Amino acid sequence: MPNASFQLNGQEVFSEASGVVSVGAGFPAGTVLQVQTQEYTTLQQAISTSTTGAPTGLSVNITPKYSGSKMLVNCAFTAGKDGTNNIVNYYIYRSTGSTASSANTTGSYPGSSGYYFNTVSSAVHISLSILWEDTSENTSLHTYTLYVISGSSMTTYLNSRNSTDYTGTSTISVMEIKQ
């Protein structure tokens, strides 16, 4: 099969070689270049403390086509907790050559989702979502992972309210958007 290329105003929009189609610099800004999604149905238990977050097991990998692309991360998940602790927060953590997260160094979580129950003393099950915009720093593999953090040490759950009931499904997706 011969190689092919499509150009517009002298810029390559896309090309094909050996059956693989690649986007070129001529694609307009705002074009979704690729989408990666991971569905997670496994019940996951995480121990979280007030000083560090813990990975939940929900993550997705993407290798950006361009450095500087916008990476739009969307995470919809069901979560729960056992016991009387009342503050739980979830955030997205990106690992690649360097790291970034939707949490910041002041302890606030602008790209996060959480819940607070002042008087609840039994298991809680809730559906939450996070939408976070990141920027790819290179074309190396980027891994986006959902983390949990709480006000003190406690047991939290992904896809359940405890170890046995009210199960759910969680997903995380990342879109690379050309700039």
C-alpha positions as CSV (number, residue, x, y, z in Angstrom):
1,M,0.0,0.0,0.0
2,P,1.5,3.4,-1.0
3,N,2.1,6.1,1.6
4,A,-0.3,9.1,1.5
5,S,-0.4,12.6,2.8
6,F,-3.1,15.3,2.9
7,Q,-2.0,18.9,3.0
8,L,-4.0,22.1,3.3
9,N,-2.3,25.5,2.6
10,G,1.1,23.8,2.6
11,Q,0.7,22.2,6.0
12,E,0.3,18.4,6.4
13,V,-3.1,17.7,8.0
14,F,-2.6,13.9,8.2
15,S,-0.5,11.2,6.6
16,E,-0.7,7.5,6.2
17,A,2.3,5.0,6.2
18,S,1.9,1.3,6.3
19,G,-1.7,1.5,7.3
20,V,-1.1,3.9,10.3
21,V,-2.7,7.3,10.0
22,S,-1.0,10.2,11.9
23,V,-2.1,13.8,12.4
24,G,0.0,16.6,11.3
25,A,0.7,20.2,12.4
26,G,-2.1,21.4,10.1
27,F,-4.9,20.0,12.3
28,P,-6.7,23.0,13.8
29,A,-6.5,23.9,17.5
30,G,-9.2,22.3,19.6
31,T,-9.2,19.0,17.6
32,V,-9.4,15.9,19.8
33,L,-6.3,13.9,18.8
34,Q,-7.0,10.8,20.9
35,V,-9.0,9.4,23.8
36,Q,-8.0,6.7,26.2
37,T,-10.5,5.2,28.7
38,Q,-10.2,2.7,31.6
39,E,-13.2,1.1,33.3
40,Y,-12.7,-0.3,36.7
41,T,-15.1,-2.7,38.3
42,T,-12.9,-4.2,41.0
43,L,-13.7,-3.4,44.7
44,Q,-10.6,-1.5,46.0
45,Q,-9.8,-0.7,49.6
46,A,-7.4,2.0,50.4
47,I,-6.0,3.2,53.7
48,S,-5.6,7.0,53.6
49,T,-4.0,9.4,56.0
50,S,-4.1,13.2,56.5
51,T,-0.6,13.8,55.2
52,T,-0.4,11.6,52.1
53,G,-2.8,10.4,49.5
54,A,-3.2,6.8,48.4
55,P,-3.8,5.5,44.9
56,T,-7.2,3.9,44.4
57,G,-6.2,1.5,41.5
58,L,-8.2,3.6,38.9
59,S,-5.7,4.9,36.3
60,V,-5.3,5.4,32.5
61,N,-2.2,5.7,30.3
62,I,-1.8,8.0,27.3
63,T,1.2,8.9,25.2
64,P,0.6,12.4,23.8
65,K,1.3,13.1,20.2
66,Y,2.4,16.7,21.0
67,S,4.2,18.4,23.9
68,G,1.9,21.2,25.1
69,S,-1.4,19.6,24.2
70,K,-4.3,20.1,26.6
71,M,-5.1,16.8,28.4
72,L,-8.7,16.8,29.6
73,V,-9.1,14.2,32.3
74,N,-12.7,13.0,33.3
75,C,-13.2,10.6,36.1
76,A,-16.6,9.4,37.3
77,F,-16.5,7.0,40.2
78,T,-18.4,5.4,43.1
79,A,-16.8,5.6,46.5
80,G,-17.5,4.8,50.1
81,K,-16.2,4.7,53.6
82,D,-16.6,2.7,56.8
83,G,-16.6,4.2,60.2
84,T,-17.1,7.6,61.7
85,N,-14.4,9.8,60.1
86,N,-16.1,12.5,58.1
87,I,-13.9,14.1,55.4
88,V,-12.8,12.3,52.2
89,N,-11.2,13.9,49.1
90,Y,-10.3,12.5,45.8
91,Y,-7.9,14.0,43.2
92,I,-6.1,13.1,40.0
93,Y,-2.3,12.6,40.0
94,R,-0.3,12.6,36.8
95,S,3.1,10.8,36.6
96,T,5.5,11.2,33.7
97,G,9.0,12.7,33.5
98,S,7.8,14.9,36.3
99,T,4.6,14.9,38.3
100,A,1.5,17.1,38.6
101,S,-1.8,16.7,40.4
102,S,-5.1,18.5,40.7
103,A,-4.2,19.1,44.3
104,N,-1.9,22.1,45.1
105,T,0.7,22.7,47.7
106,T,-1.5,24.8,49.9
107,G,-3.6,21.7,50.8
108,S,-6.7,22.7,48.7
109,Y,-7.9,20.6,45.8
110,P,-9.3,22.8,43.0
111,G,-9.5,19.8,40.6
112,S,-11.0,17.3,43.0
113,S,-14.1,15.9,44.5
114,G,-15.0,15.1,48.0
115,Y,-17.6,14.6,50.7
116,Y,-18.1,15.7,54.3
117,F,-20.6,14.1,56.7
118,N,-20.5,15.6,60.1
119,T,-22.6,13.1,62.0
120,V,-22.6,9.9,59.8
121,S,-21.3,7.0,61.8
122,S,-22.0,4.1,59.4
123,A,-20.9,3.2,55.9
124,V,-21.5,5.7,53.1
125,H,-21.8,5.2,49.3
126,I,-21.6,8.1,46.9
127,S,-21.1,8.9,43.2
128,L,-18.5,11.6,42.4
129,S,-16.8,13.1,39.4
130,I,-13.7,15.1,38.6
131,L,-12.9,17.1,35.4
132,W,-9.3,18.3,35.3
133,E,-7.3,20.1,32.5
134,D,-3.6,19.3,32.4
135,T,-0.9,20.2,29.8
136,S,1.4,17.5,28.4
137,E,5.0,18.4,29.0
138,N,6.4,15.9,26.5
139,T,5.5,13.0,24.3
140,S,6.4,10.3,26.9
141,L,3.8,8.1,28.5
142,H,1.5,10.0,31.0
143,T,-0.3,8.0,33.7
144,Y,-3.3,9.6,35.4
145,T,-4.4,8.0,38.7
146,L,-7.3,8.7,41.1
147,Y,-5.9,9.3,44.6
148,V,-7.8,9.5,47.9
149,I,-6.9,11.6,51.0
150,S,-8.8,12.1,54.2
151,G,-8.7,14.1,57.4
152,S,-7.2,11.2,59.4
153,S,-6.3,7.6,59.0
154,M,-9.4,5.6,57.8
155,T,-10.5,2.9,55.3
156,T,-12.1,4.1,52.1
157,Y,-13.4,2.1,49.2
158,L,-13.7,2.5,45.4
159,N,-16.8,0.9,43.8
160,S,-18.4,0.0,47.1
161,R,-19.4,1.5,50.5
162,N,-17.7,-1.3,52.4
163,S,-16.1,-4.7,51.6
164,T,-19.3,-6.5,50.7
165,D,-22.2,-4.4,49.3
166,Y,-23.5,-1.5,47.1
167,T,-21.0,-2.1,44.3
168,G,-20.4,0.2,41.4
169,T,-18.3,0.9,38.3
170,S,-15.7,3.7,37.9
171,T,-14.2,5.1,34.7
172,I,-11.3,7.5,33.9
173,S,-10.8,9.0,30.5
174,V,-8.2,11.4,29.1
175,M,-8.5,13.3,25.8
176,E,-5.6,14.9,24.1
177,I,-6.6,18.2,22.5
178,K,-4.4,20.0,20.0
179,Q,-3.3,23.6,20.8
